[in-house]
Amino acid sequence: IFTETQQFQTMPRKLPTTITIFLILFCIFLLASYSLILSRSAVSSSPAELRFRPLNLTAWYKDSDSFNNVIREGISDRTHRARLVTSIQRPVDSFSVLLPNWEVLVLVSNENQQTSKLRDSGLYCLFPRNETCPANFSGLFLFSGAVAFKCILPNRNRRDRPFRQPVLSRLPGKESNATCSSPVMPRWDFLAYECFSTETDVVVFVKGVNNRQGINKSPEEFSCVFGYDIKNAVRTAVTSSKQEVFRCYHPTINTSAAAERIKVSIEIKRENLVVPSVAYYTTPPRRSPPNSNPKSLLCATTMVYNVAKFLREWVTYYSEIGVDKFILYDNGSDDDLESVIKGLNEEGNYNIERIFWLWPKTQEAGFSHSAVYFKDSCTWMMYVDVDEFIFSPSWLNNSSRPSKTMLKSLLSTSSDRSTGQVSIKCNDFGPSDQKTHPATGVIQGYNCRRQAEQRHKSMILLDAVDHSLLNVIHHFDLNDSYYSWKELLLEAAVINHYKYQAWPEFVSKFRRRVSAFVADWRTRVNPMSKDRTPGLGFEPNKPDRWEKMFCDVEDERLKLLTQRWFGSQTPDGFKMAWQR
């Protein structure tokens, strides 16, 4: 090429064919490179940027500009990070992950139980280019013990590659040298994010390895990896690989190591890759003494976000017809959900547990987690949302008051012990002329629904759940060698699903579909999906007749029933028991 270029400089005539082709290819290369740089500004870029190769670990870590060895976040990363932030006053040791919508999740160890001090200390995220933004407290992870904060990746940093973890500081100071050379920030789409140990195995939750659309790789393709040093880490076999749930054997570790926090992740053996991780291994729990904590016969669980205004009605109704315990996987609520739960529990009639589960698009994984984590405290688990209410039409004529045996009568009987799952179909209710959230609650406020029944929801015997914990939100896979699945007729039971509510409530739901793994409603894909609202399109623009939509049948059965059960005259007029 050099020789031909010299010739070209002395030739005033037509370009040689070789040089012409070379210049054309070079221009194409430049154009492709520029397009690639622009395309990589998106958060959803290739997961390959998040991976590291254990066999080349030493050389790789020396060139940490290429990638940060995430799983060795322990001693090596803590020492590295401390050196970087020595000139910043009172830095906080932290680790960050880039979430969708440019949110940065910052995790701080809570080993010294300093949650309250961290929560109120006014922390800041310091980014390269002298960018600073507040770090807002989000919650405390139950299983890793980490305190979570969120900040927004500044606009000027969104085109940088690789993304650098912010420095978390108590002062809004600026330290460009520290932040520019800080570790690379992994992205949410390829991450081991939670871990839970049973008596017999370890359950690890991993994003970005299996395809949710039914393509699950064989367990033989993976190993569970325990430890910070990849070369000397303990590996165990994976026994199940479904969706984001991986199960593997416990590692053999010495007593001193068992007392320390041990990083856990999944290794893809064929590619010699270990998934970045923020999950920690916990030693298996000891079996509780007999009858020390008797099981609840029926529990209810769901994943929630900003449902404080709806919760009292849902809990009051279900507790009176048979739910003993409520388990809420909180997907990052910023309303007064925590105080509402506290108030209900202090009344003494309710048992509500809140699990901080910040991870986006992980409703199925959360349900899998609940099926194994609460197996020792719940016999049956009911999976319904806070806008869904089960009732039997027979109760309308036969029950003057609610009974705690009502829901349990729908489960398996002594003559039908093999039933492992009971499914109930839904009726979807529309706005019913409501323009705002009805003060009396959703049951009283919405009374018009669609004609055809919709998807079902289920109550599951936790002992019957398949080892893989596979579910599709509406039902679980069962250990079908013994247990069967029963679907109830509409005459026996039905779910009133208050799905399409007053426009202000619905548009709030439209803008944040992060718990369930469904397409973003603003993305122009799958227009006929049942997760989409008929006639709405891809933007939260109110249809002209929204208040009249989805109204084929006027149905006031549950409205009249709950008026009888929970309504009363007060000096301020007729009120329902859940009104405050």
C-alpha positions in Angstrom: 0.0 0.0 0.0 2.8 2.4 0.8 4.5 1.8 -2.6 1.3 2.3 -4.5 0.6 5.5 -2.5 4.0 6.8 -3.5 3.2 6.0 -7.1 -0.1 7.8 -6.8 1.6 10.9 -5.6 3.6 11.1 -8.9 0.7 10.1 -11.2 -1.6 12.9 -12.4 -3.7 10.5 -14.3 -6.4 7.9 -13.4 -6.2 6.0 -10.1 -5.0 2.4 -10.2 -7.7 -0.1 -9.6 -6.2 -1.4 -6.4 -5.9 2.1 -4.8 -9.5 2.9 -5.9 -10.8 -0.2 -4.2 -8.7 0.4 -1.1 -10.1 4.0 -0.7 -13.7 2.9 -1.2 -13.3 0.1 1.4 -11.5 2.6 3.8 -14.4 5.1 3.5 -16.9 2.3 4.2 -14.9 1.3 7.2 -14.9 4.9 8.6 -18.7 5.2 8.0 -19.4 1.9 9.7 -17.2 2.8 12.6 -19.0 6.1 13.1 -22.4 4.4 12.9 -21.3 1.9 15.5 -20.2 4.6 17.9 -23.6 6.3 17.6 -25.5 3.0 18.0 -23.6 2.2 21.2 -25.1 5.2 22.9 -28.1 3.0 23.7 -28.2 1.2 27.0 -29.1 -2.1 25.4 -25.8 -2.6 23.6 -24.2 -6.0 23.3 -23.7 -8.0 26.5 -20.3 -8.9 25.3 -19.0 -5.6 26.7 -19.9 -6.8 30.2 -17.9 -10.0 30.1 -14.5 -11.0 31.1 -12.3 -14.1 30.4 -11.1 -15.9 33.5 -8.1 -17.6 31.8 -6.6 -14.2 30.9 -7.6 -12.6 34.2 -4.2 -11.2 35.2 -3.5 -9.5 31.9 -7.1 -8.4 31.6 -7.2 -6.8 35.1 -4.0 -4.9 34.4 -5.7 -3.4 31.4 -8.8 -2.4 33.4 -9.7 0.2 30.8 -11.0 -2.6 28.8 -13.2 -4.1 31.5 -13.5 -4.3 35.3 -13.3 -7.7 36.8 -16.7 -7.5 38.4 -16.7 -10.8 40.3 -13.5 -9.9 42.2 -15.1 -6.8 43.6 -13.9 -7.9 47.0 -10.4 -7.1 48.2 -8.9 -6.1 44.8 -11.6 -3.8 43.8 -12.0 -2.2 47.2 -8.2 -1.5 47.4 -8.3 -0.2 43.8 -11.3 2.0 44.5 -9.9 3.4 47.8 -6.7 4.5 46.0 -8.8 6.3 43.3 -10.8 8.4 45.8 -8.2 9.4 48.4 -8.5 13.1 47.5 -12.3 13.1 47.9 -13.5 13.9 51.3 -15.3 11.1 53.0 -15.9 8.8 50.0 -18.3 5.8 50.4 -17.3 2.3 49.2 -19.8 1.4 46.6 -20.5 -0.6 43.4 -22.8 0.5 40.5 -24.9 -1.0 37.8 -26.5 0.8 34.8 -30.3 0.2 34.7 -32.7 1.1 31.8 -33.6 4.8 31.3 -30.1 5.8 32.3 -30.7 5.1 36.0 -27.6 4.1 37.9 -28.1 1.7 40.8 -25.4 2.3 43.5 -25.0 -0.5 46.1 -23.3 0.1 49.4 -22.5 -2.7 51.8 -24.5 -2.6 55.1 -22.1 -4.8 57.0 -21.9 -2.3 59.9 -25.7 -1.6 60.0 -25.3 2.0 59.0 -28.5 2.2 56.9 -30.1 5.1 58.7 -26.9 7.1 58.6 -26.4 6.5 54.9 -30.1 7.2 54.2 -30.0 10.7 55.7 -26.4 11.7 54.8 -27.0 13.5 51.5 -24.9 11.4 49.1 -23.8 12.4 45.6 -22.7 10.5 42.5 -19.6 11.9 41.0 -19.1 11.1 37.3 -16.3 11.8 34.8 -16.4 15.3 33.1 -17.0 16.8 36.5 -20.6 15.8 36.4 -22.5 15.5 39.8 -26.0 14.4 40.7 -27.8 13.5 44.0 -27.9 9.8 45.0 -31.4 9.1 46.2 -32.0 6.3 48.8 -34.1 3.5 47.3 -34.1 0.7 49.9 -32.3 -2.2 51.6 -31.8 -5.5 49.8 -32.8 -8.3 52.2 -30.6 -11.0 50.7 -27.3 -9.3 49.9 -27.6 -6.8 52.7 -26.8 -3.9 50.4 -28.2 -0.4 50.7 -29.4 0.9 47.4 -29.2 4.4 46.0 -30.2 5.7 42.5 -28.8 8.5 40.5 -29.2 9.5 36.8 -26.3 9.2 34.4 -25.6 12.7 33.1 -26.2 13.5 29.4 -22.6 14.2 28.8 -21.5 10.8 30.0 -24.0 8.8 27.9 -21.8 8.6 24.9 -18.7 7.6 26.8 -17.4 4.1 26.4 -16.9 2.3 28.6 -19.4 3.6 31.2 -17.5 4.4 34.4 -18.9 3.7 37.9 -19.6 6.9 39.8 -17.7 7.7 43.0 -20.2 8.0 45.8 -19.4 10.9 48.1 -21.0 12.7 51.0 -19.9 16.0 49.5 -20.8 17.3 46.1 -17.1 17.7 45.3 -15.6 16.9 41.9 -12.6 14.7 41.2 -12.2 14.0 37.5 -9.0 11.9 37.8 -10.8 9.5 40.2 -14.0 9.1 38.2 -12.3 8.8 34.8 -10.2 5.9 36.0 -12.9 4.2 38.2 -14.0 0.7 37.3 -16.2 0.0 34.4 -20.0 -0.1 35.2 -21.8 -3.3 34.1 -25.2 -3.0 32.6 -28.4 -4.6 33.8 -28.9 -6.8 30.7 -26.1 -9.2 31.7 -25.9 -9.7 35.4 -26.2 -12.1 38.3 -28.4 -10.1 40.7 -29.8 -12.3 43.5 -29.0 -15.5 45.3 -30.8 -17.6 47.8 -29.8 -20.9 49.5 -32.1 -23.7 50.4 -31.1 -26.7 52.6 -30.2 -28.7 49.5 -29.0 -26.2 46.8 -28.4 -22.7 45.7 -30.7 -20.6 43.6 -29.0 -17.9 41.5 -31.0 -15.3 39.5 -29.2 -14.2 36.3 -30.2 -11.7 33.6 -29.2 -12.1 29.9 -28.2 -15.8 29.6 -31.4 -17.6 28.8 -33.9 -16.4 26.3 -37.3 -15.7 27.9 -39.1 -16.8 24.8 -38.7 -20.5 25.8 -35.1 -20.9 24.7 -33.3 -22.2 27.8 -29.8 -23.5 27.6 -28.9 -26.9 29.1 -27.6 -26.9 32.7 -24.5 -28.8 31.5 -23.4 -25.6 29.7 -22.9 -23.8 33.1 -21.2 -23.9 36.4 -21.9 -22.0 39.5 -18.8 -20.0 40.6 -18.2 -19.1 44.2 -15.4 -16.7 45.2 -13.6 -13.5 44.2 -10.5 -15.2 42.6 -11.7 -16.8 39.4 -8.7 -19.1 39.1 -9.2 -20.5 42.6 -12.9 -20.2 42.9 -15.1 -23.1 43.9 -17.3 -24.4 41.1 -20.4 -26.6 41.4 -22.7 -28.2 38.8 -25.9 -26.5 37.7 -29.0 -28.8 38.0 -31.6 -26.5 36.4 -31.5 -23.6 33.9 -34.9 -22.0 33.2 -35.5 -18.3 32.4 -33.4 -16.3 34.9 -33.3 -19.0 37.5 -30.3 -21.3 37.9 -30.0 -24.0 40.6 -26.8 -25.6 41.6 -25.1 -27.5 44.4 -23.7 -25.9 47.5 -19.9 -25.3 47.5 -17.6 -27.0 49.9 -16.0 -24.1 51.9 -14.0 -24.0 55.2 -15.5 -22.5 58.3 -13.6 -19.2 58.2 -14.6 -18.6 54.6 -18.3 -19.3 55.4 -18.4 -16.2 57.7 -17.3 -13.9 54.9 -19.4 -12.5 52.0 -18.7 -14.8 49.0 -19.5 -13.6 45.5 -21.5 -16.0 43.3 -22.1 -16.1 39.6 -22.7 -18.3 36.6 -19.9 -19.4 34.3 -20.7 -20.2 30.6 -18.3 -23.0 30.1 -18.2 -23.1 26.3 -17.4 -19.4 26.0 -15.2 -19.4 29.1 -17.1 -16.4 30.5 -18.3 -15.5 33.9 -21.4 -13.3 34.3 -20.8 -10.1 36.2 -22.4 -10.3 39.6 -23.8 -8.4 42.6 -25.1 -11.5 44.2 -23.7 -13.1 47.3 -23.8 -16.7 48.5 -25.4 -17.5 51.9 -24.9 -20.7 53.8 -27.9 -23.0 53.8 -30.5 -22.3 56.6 -30.9 -24.6 59.5 -34.1 -26.5 59.7 -36.5 -24.9 62.1 -37.7 -27.0 65.1 -41.1 -28.6 64.6 -44.0 -26.3 65.0 -41.8 -23.3 65.9 -43.3 -21.2 63.1 -46.5 -23.0 61.9 -47.2 -22.6 58.2 -49.9 -20.3 56.9 -52.4 -22.3 54.8 -52.8 -19.6 52.2 -50.5 -16.7 51.4 -50.8 -14.0 48.6 -47.9 -12.5 46.8 -47.5 -9.9 44.0 -45.0 -7.5 42.6 -46.0 -3.9 43.2 -45.0 -0.3 42.4 -46.7 2.7 43.9 -49.9 0.9 45.0 -50.3 2.5 48.4 -53.7 4.0 47.6 -55.0 0.5 46.5 -53.4 -1.7 49.2 -55.9 -1.3 52.1 -58.9 -2.4 50.0 -57.0 -5.4 48.6 -55.6 -6.6 52.0 -58.9 -6.0 53.8 -60.9 -8.0 51.3 -58.6 -11.0 51.0 -57.8 -11.3 54.7 -61.6 -11.7 55.4 -62.0 -14.5 52.9 -59.0 -16.6 53.8 -55.5 -15.1 53.0 -53.3 -15.5 56.1 -50.2 -13.6 55.0 -49.4 -11.1 52.3 -46.0 -10.8 50.6 -45.2 -7.8 48.4 -42.2 -7.7 46.1 -41.6 -3.9 46.0 -40.3 -2.9 42.6 -39.0 0.5 43.8 -42.0 2.3 45.0 -41.6 6.0 45.9 -45.1 6.6 47.3 -46.1 6.0 50.9 -46.3 2.2 50.5 -44.0 1.6 53.5 -46.1 3.6 55.9 -49.3 2.1 54.7 -47.9 -1.4 55.3 -46.7 -0.4 58.7 -50.1 1.0 59.6 -51.9 -2.1 58.5 -49.5 -4.4 60.5 -49.9 -2.3 63.6 -53.6 -2.7 63.5 -53.0 -6.3 64.5 -55.2 -8.0 62.0 -52.8 -8.4 59.1 -49.5 -10.0 58.3 -47.8 -8.1 55.5 -44.2 -8.7 54.5 -42.4 -6.4 52.0 -39.4 -7.6 50.0 -37.3 -4.9 48.4 -36.9 -6.2 44.8 -35.7 -3.4 42.6 -34.7 -5.4 39.5 -36.6 -4.3 36.3 -38.6 -6.7 34.2 -38.3 -9.5 36.7 -41.8 -10.4 37.8 -41.5 -14.0 36.8 -38.1 -14.3 38.6 -39.7 -12.7 41.7 -42.5 -15.2 41.7 -39.9 -18.0 41.3 -38.1 -16.6 44.3 -41.3 -16.5 46.4 -42.1 -20.1 45.5 -38.9 -21.3 47.1 -38.2 -18.7 49.7 -41.6 -18.9 51.4 -42.1 -22.6 50.9 -41.5 -23.2 54.7 -44.0 -20.6 55.8 -46.8 -21.0 53.3 -48.6 -24.1 52.1 -50.5 -22.5 49.2 -49.5 -19.3 47.4 -52.0 -17.1 45.5 -50.6 -14.9 42.7 -52.9 -12.0 42.0 -52.3 -8.3 41.6 -53.7 -5.5 43.8 -56.3 -4.7 41.1 -57.6 -8.3 41.0 -60.2 -9.7 43.3 -61.4 -13.4 43.4 -65.0 -14.2 44.3 -67.5 -16.9 43.8 -71.0 -16.0 42.4 -72.5 -18.3 44.9 -71.4 -16.1 47.7 -73.8 -13.4 46.6 -76.9 -15.4 47.6 -75.4 -17.6 50.3 -73.2 -15.4 52.5 -74.3 -12.5 54.7 -70.7 -12.0 55.8 -67.3 -13.0 54.7 -65.6 -16.2 56.0 -62.0 -17.2 56.2 -62.9 -20.5 54.7 -64.1 -19.1 51.4 -60.9 -19.1 49.3 -59.7 -22.3 50.9 -62.9 -24.1 49.8 -61.7 -23.5 46.2 -58.5 -25.5 46.8 -58.0 -29.2 46.8 -60.3 -31.3 49.0 -59.7 -34.5 50.9 -61.0 -36.4 47.9 -58.8 -34.5 45.5 -55.4 -34.5 47.2 -53.4 -34.5 43.9 -54.4 -30.9 42.9 -51.3 -28.8 42.8 -52.6 -25.7 41.1 -56.0 -24.0 40.8 -56.5 -21.4 38.1 -59.3 -18.9 37.8 -60.3 -16.9 34.8 -60.5 -13.1 34.7 -63.1 -10.5 33.7 -61.5 -7.2 32.7 -63.3 -4.1 33.9 -63.2 -0.7 32.1 -63.2 2.9 33.3 -66.9 2.8 34.0 -67.3 6.6 33.5 -64.8 7.3 36.3 -62.5 10.3 35.7 -60.4 9.9 38.9 -59.7 7.2 41.4 -63.0 6.4 43.2 -62.8 7.3 46.9 -64.8 4.1 47.8 -62.2 1.9 46.0 -62.0 0.0 42.8 -64.7 -2.6 43.5 -67.3 0.1 44.1 -66.1 2.4 41.4 -65.9 0.2 38.4 -68.9 -1.9 37.3 -68.7 -2.3 33.6 -66.5 -5.0 31.9 -65.6 -6.7 28.7 -67.8 -9.7 27.5 -65.2 -12.4 27.0 -63.2 -13.8 29.9 -59.4 -13.1 29.8 -56.3 -14.7 31.1 -56.3 -16.7 34.4 -54.4 -16.3 37.6 -53.6 -19.2 40.0 -53.2 -20.5 43.5 -50.3 -23.0 43.8 -49.4 -25.7 46.3 -45.8 -24.8 46.8 -44.8 -28.4 47.3 -46.1 -29.1 43.8 -43.9 -26.5 42.0 -41.4 -28.0 39.6 -37.7 -27.9 40.6 -37.0 -25.4 37.8 -39.4 -22.8 39.4 -40.5 -22.0 35.8 -43.6 -19.8 35.6 -45.3 -17.4 33.2 -46.8 -15.1 35.9 -50.2 -16.7 35.4 -49.2 -20.2 36.4 -46.2 -22.5 37.3 -44.9 -25.7 35.9 -45.8 -28.5 38.2 -44.1 -31.7 39.3 -46.7 -33.5 37.2 -45.6 -37.0 38.2 -48.1 -36.6 41.0 -49.8 -33.2 41.0 -52.5 -32.0 38.6 -53.8 -28.6 37.4 -57.4 -27.7 38.0 -59.1 -24.8 36.1 -62.3 -23.6 37.7 -65.4 -22.7 35.7 -66.7 -19.1 35.8 -69.7 -20.3 37.8 -67.4 -21.6 40.5 -65.1 -18.6 40.8 -64.0 -15.6 38.8 -61.5 -12.7 39.2 -62.6 -9.1 38.7 -59.6 -7.5 37.2 -59.9 -3.7 37.3 -57.5 -3.3 34.5 -58.6 -0.2 32.6 -59.2 2.4 35.3 -59.7 6.2 35.3 -57.3 7.8 32.8 -54.9 9.3 35.4 -54.4 5.9 37.0 -54.1 4.1 33.7 -51.6 6.5 32.2 -49.4 6.1 35.2 -49.4 2.3 34.6 -48.7 2.9 30.9 -45.5 4.8 31.6 -44.0 2.3 33.9 -44.2 -1.4 32.9 -41.0 -2.5 34.6 -42.1 -5.3 36.8 -43.6 -7.6 34.2 -41.5 -8.7 31.2 -43.6 -7.2 28.5 -42.6 -4.8 25.7 -42.4 -1.2 26.6 -45.8 0.2 25.5 -44.1 3.0 23.7 -42.2 0.6 21.5 -43.8 -0.1 18.1 -43.7 -3.9 18.3 -46.3 -6.6 18.9 -49.4 -4.3 18.3 -51.8 -7.3 18.8 -50.2 -8.4 22.1 -52.7 -9.0 24.9 -50.4 -6.8 27.1 -51.4 -3.8 24.9 -54.6 -1.9 25.4 -56.9 -2.2 22.4 -57.4 1.1 20.6 -54.7 2.9 22.5 -51.6 2.6 20.3 -48.0 3.4 21.4 -48.4 6.7 23.1 -50.3 7.6 26.3 -52.8 9.8 24.4 -56.2 9.6 25.9 -58.8 8.3 23.4 -61.9 10.4 23.0 -64.2 7.9 24.6 -61.9 6.4 27.2 -64.5 6.6 30.0 -66.9 4.5 27.9 -64.4 1.9 26.6 -64.3 -1.8 27.5 -67.9 -1.7 28.7 -69.9 -4.7 27.2 -71.5 -6.0 30.4 -72.7 -4.2 33.5 -71.5 -6.4 36.4 -72.2 -5.2 39.9 -72.1 -8.6 41.7 -68.9 -8.0 43.7 -69.9 -4.4 44.2 -73.2 -5.4 45.9 -71.5 -8.2 47.8 -68.8 -6.0 49.3 -71.3 -3.3 50.2 -73.1 -5.9 52.3 -69.8 -7.1 53.9 -67.8 -4.0 54.3 -70.1 -1.0 54.0 -71.6 1.0 56.8 -73.4 4.3 57.5 -71.2 6.9 59.2 -71.7 10.6 60.3 -70.0 11.4 57.0 -72.2 9.2 54.9 -71.9 5.6 53.6 -68.3 4.3 53.7 -66.4 1.2 53.0 -64.2 -0.4 55.7 -61.0 0.5 53.8 -61.8 4.2 53.4 -59.7 6.6 55.5 
